[in-house]
Amino acid sequence: MDLPGPRWKKGKDGKDFAADAAAYPMSAIVAELQASLRDSQAVAILSGEGGDALLPVGTDQAKLLNKASFGRAVESAGEEEQWFQLGPEEVFFLCHALKCMAVESESKKHIGEGELWDLLTSISEPFPEMYKAYEHLRLKNWVVKSGLQYGADFVAYRHHPALVHSEFAVIVVPEGKAFGTRCGRRVQVWSDLLCALRASGSVAKTLLVLTISSNGCEVASSDCLEQMIVHERTITRWIPQQCREQQGKPHRQEASRDVRRQKTCRQKASREENWDTREGVVLSYWGVILSFTVLSSILVYKLKF
């Protein structure tokens, strides 16, 4: 079955935003944000126990964060400096993958990448698989946001959520002996998968299951990310009516060819019948003339004798 594809939103003029997204792709926005944060030596401050962080930025960087769809802006009194709240996956992605941001504790103590990994994995057991899925999609220039309201782990957008609706509802599943015991026990039995499939279909999204294979590596450090393998599987419902229509197309084409073939045969038979009729009329005409000639000869012969 064909995937539904992107559903672009429309502007005031009634045109969709597909052209705007093509003119300013997400890869270019993220690269611009990466350079800006790196040049300013941006530092995020971990807050609370959920692994979130607050990032102070200027006006231009705030616009880039918004365009790249990282975090969410929080209210602040000053206009020159703004604050963005980043989720755990976003924090580690900017720190580890893009290497454009440092992290500090609330006491202004620098937190290295290894220490940050230990902290985030201690807060959330499935963080390694969840981050690997997030990084996998983000490096492919998908915008990844929380899928909690759709009953999924993430939702994936082709571009900024203001321009296009989310295209995929993403479920993260670990592979191996720990299958079904991590990532919130998301998929344990077939009914779980069917529920997720129904939920994603009701909101016009394709269900994307990312199976994370750790290859037996330990998740004690971020080095395991290089050994993890992500398998992508899109799952759609089997609709019998649609399948019958698809299978019926060749039959309808064959039936159409049969109808054209029968029509051609009828036309040919009709031409042959008309030709036979014309030949019969001609032969009947010459028969009448011949009979009239014979009768006239006999009558003249009798009159003479």
N, C-alpha and C positions, 0 to 999 in steps of 0.2 A: 504494500500500500504506500502511496506517496505521502510524504510528510507535509503538514499544512504550510510550512514556510513562514517568513516574517509577516507580521501584521503591523504595518507602519501607521502611526498616528497622523492626523491631518492638521494643517495650520489654518489660519483664519481665511486664507484664500482657497481653501478646499483641497489643496495639493498635499500629498503625503511628504514625509521628511526623508524619503529614501535618497534623494539627490543631495540633501544637506549632509547626511551621514557619509555618503560616498566622497564628498568634497573634503570632509574633515574626519578621517577614519579614527577609530579608537586607538590604534597603534601609535598614531602621531600624537594624540592627546597624552597618552601615558608616557611617551618618550619626553615630551615637553615638561610634564610634571616631574618626572625623574630627574631631569637636569636642573630644574628649579629648586627642588628639595635638596639635592646634593650640593648645589652652589651655596645655599643658605645654611647648610649644616643643620637641618631640621632635627629637633629632638622631641619625641613624644613622651608623655608622663603616664605611667601605668596608674590606673585608678580602680579602686574596688577589688573584689575577689573574682570577677567574671572574666578577667583577661583583657578588658577594654582599656583603651588609652586615649588621652586627650592630646591633640596636636595643635600648638599655637602657630598660626600662619598669618601672612599678610593678605591684603585684598586680592592681589593677582594670583597667589597660590590658592586662595579659597575658591576662586573661579575655576582654576585648573582641577582642584579636587572634586568640585561639583561636576565639571564636564567629564572627568574620568570616573565619576560615581564611586568615590572612595569615602566611606563613612557618612556622617551627617553633621551639618552645622548645628552648633548649640548657641544659645543667646549669650551675648557678651555686651558689656557696657561700652567698651571702646570700639571705635570704627576702624582704626588703623590695624588692630590685631584681632583676629577672629580665632575661634576654637572649633576643632572638628573632633567628634568622637569616632574612634576606629574600633572595629571588632577584632577579636583575637587573630583570625585568619588574615585580615587586612594589615594588622600590625606586623605580623611575621613576614608577610609577603613584601612589604615595603622595606623591611629590615634585611631579610634573607635573599629574596629573589632580585629585587631592584637595587638593593644596597644603597639606598638614598636617604635613610633615616636612622637615627640612633634612638635608644630607649633608656629612660631613667625611671627610678622609683620616685615615690612622693617625697622622699628625703633627699632628692637630687643625686642619688647614687647611680652611677652608670651600670647598666645591665647589658652584659655581652650576649652574643647570639646563643651560645650554649646554655647560659643561665636562663635566658628568656625561654628557650625550648623546654628546659626542665620545669620552669614555672607554669607554662601553658599546659603541658602534659599532665602536671599534677592537679591542675584545676579541672581539666576535662580529659577523661580517659581516651575517648575516640579522636582527640585532636590530631594525631598524626595522619589518620586516614582522611579526616575532614579537610585538613590543610592541603594534603596532596591533591585531593579532588579540586579544591579551590584554585590552587596554583596551576593545575593542569588546564583548567578552563580559562583562567586569566591570561596565561601565556599564549593562548590561542585567540586572544583579543575578545573574549566574551566578557560581558559585564555580569558579575556574580553577586547576587544579593540573597538575603535570608529567604527561605521558602516556607517558613513556619506557618504563615497564613494559608498556604496551599497544601499543607500536610506533607511537605517535602523538606529535604535538608537545605537545598538551594533552588533558586530559579535563575536561569541564564537568559540574558538579553543580547541581541545582536549589536546594539549600540546603547546610548543613554536611555534610561526608562522614560524620559520625557518625549522621546522620539518614536519609540517602538514598544509594543507589548512584549512581555517575556515569552520566549519560544519553547523553553524546556523546563519541566519540573524535574529536579535532579535528586536522586536517592543514592547515597553512598553506602556500599556494602563491602566489608572486608572479606577476603578469600582465605581459605585454609581452615585449620582447626578451630580458630576463633570465630568462624562464620556464625553470624547471628547473635554473638555475645557482646559485640562492641557496636559503636555507632547507634546507640539507642535501641538496639534490638529491632531494627527497622523492618527487615524482611525475614521472617522465620518460617512461615507456611504460605501456601498458595493464596489463601484468603487475604493475607497482608498485601501481596502483590496485586491482587485484583482490586482491593480497596484503593491502593495508590493509583492504579490505572484508571479507575472510575473517577477519582478526584481530579486527576490531571486532565482527563477528557472533558469533564464538566466545565473547566475554565479554559478550554481551547489551548491546551499545552500538550506537548509530546513528552511522554515519560522517558527520562534518560537515567539508566542505572549505571553507575560507575563502580565497577568491581576493583578493589585495590588489592593487589597481590604484593605481599611483603617479601616473598622469596626467602622466608625464614630468617630475615635480618631482625635484629633487636631495634626497638624504637627508643632506646635510651638516649640517642643523640640525633641531630638533624642529618647526619650522614646517611641515615637509612632512606632518606627521600630519593637519593640517586638510584637506589636499588629497587624501589617500589615501582610496580608496573600498573598502569591504569587501563582497564578494558572498558570500552564504551559499548553500551547496548541500548538501542532505542526499542521500546516495546509499545505496540499498538493493539487495539482490540480487533478481534476477528469478527467482521460483520458479514453474516451469510448472504444478505441481500446484495451487498456490494460485490461479493465474490461471484455470485451467480451472474450479475450483470457483466462483470469482466470476462467470465468464462463464456457468456452468451454472445459476446461480440464476434468471435470467429464464425459461430453458427449463423448469426444474422448476416454476416458478409457472404457466407456460402449460400444462404437462402436468397440473398439479393442476386448473386451470380446465377443461381438456378432460374430465378424469375426472368433475368435478362436473356438467358439461354433459351427458355421456353418462348419468350416473346419473339426472339430471332427465328426460332423454328416455325412458329405460327405465321410470321410474315413470309418466310420462304414457302411454306405450304400453301399460303394464300396466293402467292405469285404463281406457283406451279398450277394451282387449281384454275386461276384466271387464264393461264396459258392453255391449259387443256380445254377450257370452255371456248376460247377463241378458235382453237384448232377444230373443235367439234362443229362450231358454227360455220367455219369455212368449208369443211367437208360436207356438211348438210347443204350448203349453198350449191356446191358443184354437183352434188347428187340430184338436186332438183333440176338443175340445168340439163344434166345428162338424161334424166327421165323425160323431160319435156322434149328433148331432141329425138329420143327413140320413138316416143308417141307420135310426134309430128311426122317422122319418116314412115311409120306404119299407116297413118291416116292418108298421106299422099299416095302411097302405094295402092291402097284400096280404092281410092278415087280414080286412079288410072285404069284399074281393071274392073 
